[in-house]
Protein backbone atom coordinates (compact mmCIF):
# COMPACT_ATOMS: atom_id res chain seq x y z
CA UNK A 1 0.00 0.00 0.00
CA UNK A 2 2.86 2.33 0.77
CA UNK A 3 4.37 1.53 -2.61
CA UNK A 4 1.20 2.26 -4.50
CA UNK A 5 0.89 5.66 -2.84
CA UNK A 6 4.39 6.68 -3.92
CA UNK A 7 3.57 5.74 -7.46
CA UNK A 8 0.39 7.82 -7.40
CA UNK A 9 2.20 10.93 -6.03
CA UNK A 10 4.97 10.62 -8.57
CA UNK A 11 2.46 10.56 -11.40
CA UNK A 12 0.85 13.86 -10.41
CA UNK A 13 3.40 16.15 -12.02
CA UNK A 14 3.17 14.21 -15.26
CA UNK A 15 -0.59 14.61 -15.29
CA UNK A 16 -0.25 18.33 -14.62
CA UNK A 17 2.22 18.75 -17.48
CA UNK A 18 0.07 16.85 -19.95
CA UNK A 19 -2.94 18.98 -19.03
CA UNK A 20 -1.13 22.32 -19.70
CA UNK A 21 -2.37 24.15 -22.81
CA UNK A 22 -0.12 24.05 -25.86
CA UNK A 23 1.96 27.18 -26.55
CA UNK A 24 0.32 29.37 -29.20
CA UNK A 25 1.90 29.17 -32.65
CA UNK A 26 3.10 32.55 -33.89
CA UNK A 27 1.38 33.62 -37.10
CA UNK A 28 3.60 33.84 -40.17
CA UNK A 29 5.01 37.32 -40.81
CA UNK A 30 2.93 39.49 -43.09
CA UNK A 31 4.40 39.77 -46.59
CA UNK A 32 6.31 42.98 -47.24
CA UNK A 33 4.70 44.99 -50.01
CA UNK A 34 6.89 45.61 -53.04
CA UNK A 35 8.03 49.24 -53.13
CA UNK A 36 6.37 51.57 -55.62
CA UNK A 37 8.62 54.55 -54.95
CA UNK A 38 12.10 54.75 -53.42
CA UNK A 39 13.24 58.22 -52.37
CA UNK A 40 16.90 59.08 -52.68
CA UNK A 41 17.22 60.12 -49.03
CA UNK A 42 16.20 56.59 -48.00
CA UNK A 43 18.99 54.97 -50.03
CA UNK A 44 22.46 54.92 -48.46
CA UNK A 45 25.42 56.09 -50.52
CA UNK A 46 27.78 53.10 -50.39
CA UNK A 47 31.51 53.39 -51.00
CA UNK A 48 32.80 50.35 -52.87
CA UNK A 49 36.37 49.45 -53.84
CA UNK A 50 36.63 47.23 -56.91
CA UNK A 51 39.54 45.36 -58.49
CA UNK A 52 40.44 42.37 -60.61
CA UNK A 53 42.79 39.52 -59.71
CA UNK A 54 43.51 36.48 -61.89
CA UNK A 55 40.33 36.94 -63.88
CA UNK A 56 38.12 37.44 -60.83
CA UNK A 57 36.25 40.68 -60.19
CA UNK A 58 36.31 41.56 -56.49
CA UNK A 59 34.64 44.35 -54.56
CA UNK A 60 34.59 45.26 -50.89
CA UNK A 61 33.40 48.04 -48.63
CA UNK A 62 35.67 49.85 -46.17
CA UNK A 63 35.71 48.10 -42.80
CA UNK A 64 34.66 44.73 -44.23
CA UNK A 65 37.95 43.11 -43.21
CA UNK A 66 39.00 42.48 -46.81
CA UNK A 67 42.44 43.81 -47.71
CA UNK A 68 42.01 46.46 -50.40
CA UNK A 69 44.86 46.71 -52.93
CA UNK A 70 46.45 50.00 -53.95
CA UNK A 71 45.06 49.85 -57.49
CA UNK A 72 41.41 49.35 -56.52
CA UNK A 73 38.87 51.69 -58.12
CA UNK A 74 36.82 53.73 -55.64
CA UNK A 75 33.12 54.08 -56.50
CA UNK A 76 30.09 55.44 -54.70
CA UNK A 77 26.80 53.70 -55.43
CA UNK A 78 23.12 54.02 -54.57
CA UNK A 79 21.05 50.90 -55.26
CA UNK A 80 17.26 51.13 -55.73
CA UNK A 81 15.99 47.55 -55.51
CA UNK A 82 12.62 46.63 -57.05
CA UNK A 83 11.14 43.14 -57.63
CA UNK A 84 11.79 43.26 -61.37
CA UNK A 85 15.26 44.80 -61.30
CA UNK A 86 17.59 47.35 -59.78
CA UNK A 87 18.42 50.93 -60.62
CA UNK A 88 21.99 51.81 -59.67
CA UNK A 89 23.30 55.37 -59.57
CA UNK A 90 27.10 55.09 -59.75
CA UNK A 91 29.32 58.08 -59.00
CA UNK A 92 32.69 58.07 -60.74
CA UNK A 93 35.47 60.41 -59.68
CA UNK A 94 37.83 62.01 -62.20
CA UNK A 95 40.09 59.39 -63.75
CA UNK A 96 38.45 56.45 -61.96
CA UNK A 97 38.80 53.29 -63.97
CA UNK A 98 36.80 50.18 -63.24
CA UNK A 99 38.66 46.97 -63.90
CA UNK A 100 37.40 44.43 -66.39
CA UNK A 101 34.44 42.55 -64.96
CA UNK A 102 31.54 40.44 -66.13
CA UNK A 103 27.84 41.29 -66.00
CA UNK A 104 25.71 38.96 -63.91
CA UNK A 105 22.51 40.43 -65.37
CA UNK A 106 21.42 42.13 -68.54
CA UNK A 107 22.30 45.75 -67.88
CA UNK A 108 21.11 48.90 -69.61
CA UNK A 109 23.63 51.67 -69.04
CA UNK A 110 22.65 55.32 -69.30
CA UNK A 111 25.14 58.16 -69.17
CA UNK A 112 23.61 60.94 -67.10
CA UNK A 113 26.53 63.22 -66.21
CA UNK A 114 29.55 61.03 -66.82
CA UNK A 115 31.98 61.17 -69.75
CA UNK A 116 33.67 57.77 -69.97
CA UNK A 117 35.66 55.53 -72.21
CA UNK A 118 33.91 52.15 -72.15
CA UNK A 119 35.98 49.10 -73.04
CA UNK A 120 33.94 46.09 -74.19
CA UNK A 121 35.68 43.03 -75.60
CA UNK A 122 38.44 44.57 -77.76
CA UNK A 123 36.54 47.79 -78.56
CA UNK A 124 36.54 51.23 -76.92
CA UNK A 125 33.62 53.69 -77.10
CA UNK A 126 33.45 57.20 -75.67
CA UNK A 127 30.12 57.70 -73.88
CA UNK A 128 28.60 61.07 -73.03
CA UNK A 129 25.34 62.29 -71.46
CA UNK A 130 22.34 60.89 -73.32
CA UNK A 131 24.08 57.71 -74.45
CA UNK A 132 22.57 54.27 -73.83
CA UNK A 133 24.19 50.85 -73.99
CA UNK A 134 23.11 47.27 -73.40
CA UNK A 135 25.68 44.89 -71.96
CA UNK A 136 24.14 41.48 -71.66
CA UNK A 137 24.76 38.82 -69.07
CA UNK A 138 28.24 37.37 -69.45
CA UNK A 139 29.74 40.38 -71.24
CA UNK A 140 33.09 41.64 -69.91
CA UNK A 141 33.63 45.38 -69.82
CA UNK A 142 35.46 48.19 -68.02
CA UNK A 143 35.55 51.96 -68.18
CA UNK A 144 37.39 55.14 -67.27
CA UNK A 145 35.96 58.56 -66.35
CA UNK A 146 37.59 61.26 -68.46
CA UNK A 147 35.83 64.45 -67.32
CA UNK A 148 37.28 66.68 -64.65
CA UNK A 149 35.16 66.34 -61.52
CA UNK A 150 33.59 63.02 -62.53
CA UNK A 151 29.92 62.28 -62.96
CA UNK A 152 27.06 59.82 -62.51
CA UNK A 153 26.04 56.86 -64.66
CA UNK A 154 22.86 54.83 -64.24
CA UNK A 155 22.44 51.09 -64.60
CA UNK A 156 19.13 49.26 -64.97
CA UNK A 157 20.08 45.72 -63.93
CA UNK A 158 17.52 43.16 -65.10
CA UNK A 159 17.72 39.48 -64.01
CA UNK A 160 17.64 37.90 -67.46
CA UNK A 161 18.43 34.17 -67.48
CA UNK A 162 19.17 33.74 -71.15
CA UNK A 163 22.48 33.77 -72.99
CA UNK A 164 24.03 36.89 -74.46
CA UNK A 165 24.51 36.96 -78.21
CA UNK A 166 26.88 39.89 -78.70
CA UNK A 167 30.03 40.11 -76.55
CA UNK A 168 30.70 43.66 -77.79
CA UNK A 169 27.39 45.01 -76.45
CA UNK A 170 24.85 47.26 -78.13
CA UNK A 171 25.10 51.06 -78.29
CA UNK A 172 22.54 53.81 -78.79
CA UNK A 173 24.59 57.02 -78.80
CA UNK A 174 23.01 60.46 -78.44
CA UNK A 175 24.85 61.84 -81.47
CA UNK A 176 23.11 59.25 -83.66
CA UNK A 177 19.79 59.42 -81.86
CA UNK A 178 18.53 62.99 -81.38
CA UNK A 179 15.74 64.12 -79.08
CA UNK A 180 12.39 64.20 -80.89
CA UNK A 181 8.97 65.72 -80.21
CA UNK A 182 6.35 63.33 -78.82
CA UNK A 183 2.67 63.39 -77.97
CA UNK A 184 0.39 60.98 -76.16
CA UNK A 185 -3.33 60.79 -75.54
CA UNK A 186 -5.97 58.29 -74.43
CA UNK A 187 -8.60 56.69 -76.66
CA UNK A 188 -11.17 54.41 -74.96
CA UNK A 189 -8.74 53.69 -72.15
CA UNK A 190 -5.86 52.93 -74.52
CA UNK A 191 -2.85 55.25 -74.59
CA UNK A 192 -1.61 56.32 -78.01
CA UNK A 193 1.87 57.80 -78.42
CA UNK A 194 3.29 59.50 -81.50
CA UNK A 195 6.95 60.41 -82.02
CA UNK A 196 8.47 62.70 -84.63
CA UNK A 197 7.51 66.03 -86.16
CA UNK A 198 4.97 64.73 -88.66
CA UNK A 199 3.29 62.30 -86.25
CA UNK A 200 2.93 64.80 -83.41
CA UNK A 201 1.56 67.47 -85.78
CA UNK A 202 -1.40 65.17 -86.39
CA UNK A 203 -2.02 64.52 -82.68
CA UNK A 204 -5.26 65.88 -81.14
CA UNK A 205 -5.15 69.27 -79.45
CA UNK A 206 -5.64 67.72 -75.99
CA UNK A 207 -2.59 65.46 -76.31
CA UNK A 208 0.28 65.76 -73.84
CA UNK A 209 3.32 67.17 -75.67
CA UNK A 210 6.90 66.60 -74.63
CA UNK A 211 10.25 65.39 -76.01
CA UNK A 212 11.96 61.99 -75.94
CA UNK A 213 15.18 60.26 -76.87
CA UNK A 214 14.41 56.58 -77.44
CA UNK A 215 17.23 54.05 -77.14
CA UNK A 216 17.68 51.55 -79.95
CA UNK A 217 18.40 48.33 -78.12
CA UNK A 218 17.33 44.75 -78.97
CA UNK A 219 14.55 43.27 -76.77
CA UNK A 220 14.58 46.22 -74.37
CA UNK A 221 12.96 49.66 -74.37
CA UNK A 222 14.59 52.65 -72.66
CA UNK A 223 14.28 56.39 -73.14
CA UNK A 224 14.97 59.90 -71.89
CA UNK A 225 11.84 62.02 -71.37
CA UNK A 226 11.62 65.82 -71.12
CA UNK A 227 8.34 67.21 -69.74
CA UNK A 228 7.58 70.96 -69.75
CA UNK A 229 6.07 72.30 -66.53
CA UNK A 230 2.34 71.57 -66.36
CA UNK A 231 2.45 68.49 -68.60
CA UNK A 232 0.15 65.63 -67.58
CA UNK A 233 1.52 62.38 -69.01
CA UNK A 234 -0.63 59.20 -68.93
CA UNK A 235 1.32 55.92 -68.66
CA UNK A 236 0.30 52.32 -69.12
CA UNK A 237 2.37 49.36 -70.25
CA UNK A 238 0.73 45.99 -70.75
CA UNK A 239 4.03 44.44 -71.81
CA UNK A 240 6.13 44.70 -68.65
CA UNK A 241 7.07 46.77 -65.62
CA UNK A 242 8.65 50.19 -66.03
CA UNK A 243 11.54 51.36 -63.84
CA UNK A 244 11.73 55.15 -63.74
CA UNK A 245 14.43 57.48 -62.37
CA UNK A 246 13.96 61.26 -62.05
CA UNK A 247 16.98 63.22 -63.27
CA UNK A 248 15.75 66.75 -62.56
CA UNK A 249 12.61 68.59 -61.51
CA UNK A 250 9.60 67.59 -59.41
CA UNK A 251 6.73 65.34 -60.45
CA UNK A 252 3.60 63.90 -58.93
CA UNK A 253 3.09 60.21 -59.78
CA UNK A 254 -0.48 58.92 -59.45
CA UNK A 255 -0.67 55.14 -59.31
CA UNK A 256 -3.25 52.78 -57.81
CA UNK A 257 -5.27 55.65 -56.39
CA UNK A 258 -2.26 57.01 -54.47
CA UNK A 259 -0.16 60.08 -55.14
CA UNK A 260 3.63 59.98 -54.79
CA UNK A 261 5.81 63.11 -54.97
CA UNK A 262 9.13 62.54 -56.71
CA UNK A 263 12.20 64.70 -57.18
CA UNK A 264 15.69 64.36 -58.63
CA UNK A 265 17.31 60.97 -57.85
CA UNK A 266 14.04 59.34 -56.77
CA UNK A 267 13.00 56.09 -58.47
CA UNK A 268 9.66 54.37 -59.08
CA UNK A 269 8.25 51.13 -60.45
CA UNK A 270 5.09 51.15 -62.55
CA UNK A 271 3.72 47.62 -62.55
CA UNK A 272 2.66 45.93 -65.76
CA UNK A 273 -0.92 46.77 -66.70
CA UNK A 274 -1.28 49.55 -64.11
CA UNK A 275 -2.71 52.92 -65.07
CA UNK A 276 -0.44 55.75 -63.99
CA UNK A 277 -0.10 59.47 -64.53
CA UNK A 278 2.80 61.87 -64.16
CA UNK A 279 2.17 65.57 -63.46
CA UNK A 280 5.22 67.76 -64.12
CA UNK A 281 5.30 70.40 -61.39
CA UNK A 282 8.17 72.16 -63.16
CA UNK A 283 10.42 71.31 -66.10
CA UNK A 284 11.27 67.64 -65.64
CA UNK A 285 13.70 65.14 -67.09
CA UNK A 286 13.55 61.44 -66.32
CA UNK A 287 14.86 58.19 -67.77
CA UNK A 288 12.99 54.89 -67.82
CA UNK A 289 13.52 51.30 -68.89
CA UNK A 290 10.81 48.75 -69.63
CA UNK A 291 11.28 45.27 -68.22
CA UNK A 292 10.43 42.56 -70.78
CA UNK A 293 7.23 40.61 -69.95
CA UNK A 294 9.15 37.43 -69.15
CA UNK A 295 10.98 39.27 -66.37
CA UNK A 296 8.16 41.33 -64.87
CA UNK A 297 6.80 40.01 -61.56
C-alpha positions, 0 to 999 in steps of 0.5 A: 500500500505504501508503494502504490501511494508513492507511485500515485504521487509521482504521477501527479506532475506528469498529469499536470504537465500533460494537461497544460495548454499548448503554446500558441503558434506565432502567425507567419510574418505578413508579406512585405509589399513591393516598393512603388517609390524609393526616395533618394534620401532613403537609399544609403550612398555606399563606398565600394572598392573594386579590383580584378585579380587572376580573372576574378572581379572583387569588390569590398566596402571599407571596414569589411575586413577584406584587404584592399589593394592599392590599385582598386577603383573607388566608386560610390553607389546608390542601389534602388531595388525593385522586384523586377530589377535594380536601378543603380546610380554610380558616381565616378570620380575624375580618372576612376577606372573600373577593372574588367568585370563580367555582367551577372545580369542584362544591364542597360547603361545610361550616361547621365553626367559622366563622360567615360571611355567604355571598353567592351571586348576589344573595342573602346567607345566614348560615352557622353550624357544621353548615351545608352548601352546594353551589356548582356549577361556574361559580357566583360567590360570596363571603363574610365571617367575622363571628365574633370570632376567626374559624374554619374552613370545609371544602370538598370540591372535586369535578371535575365536568365538567357544567354548573351549573343553579342560580346561587344554590347549594343550602343545607342549614342546620343549623337546618332539618336537625337531628341524628338517631339512626342505626344500621347493621348488616351482613346477608350482607355488605350494610350496612343503615343506618336513620335516625330515632327509629322506624327505629333503634328497630327495629334489631337489638341488635348494630347500631352506634348513633350520630347523623348530620346528613345534608345535603340536596343534589342529586346529592351525599351529605354528612353529619356523624357523631357516634360515641360512644366504643367504636362500631364503624361498618362502611362500604361504598359501591358508588356512589362514593368517600367523602372523610372528614375527622375533626373531633374525637376519635381513630379507627382506620380499617381498610381493605384489611387495614391499620389507619390511626390518625386524629385531628382534621384528618386526612383519608381516602379510602374507595374505591368498593366497599371494605369499611372499618370505623371504631373510635371510640377516644373520642367522635368527630365527622367529616364525609364527602362521597360522590363520585358514581360518574361521578367516582370513580376 
